């Protein structure tokens, strides 16, 4: 089943993690979510222990797994962090 991701939500959460999180190497960690980007900033990656969400140029995205429960849980985690 294809999941639709609100890319604006992902971008807001990415910004929050990089602003409030702890820098660890090339990424930031905040409340169980990790945020990183490629060298030019056109691709961002949000991840937890179960999966990665890559957001590419032109609002395209890809999950690293196809487990519906893991994806649903991850999206809930993004929404929760966005509300804090």
Secondary structure, DSSP 4 states (H G I P E B T S, - for coil): -PPP--HHHHHHHHHHHHHHSEEETTEEEETTEEEEE-TTSS-EEEE-SS-EEEE-GGG-EEES---HHHHHHHHHHHHHHHH-
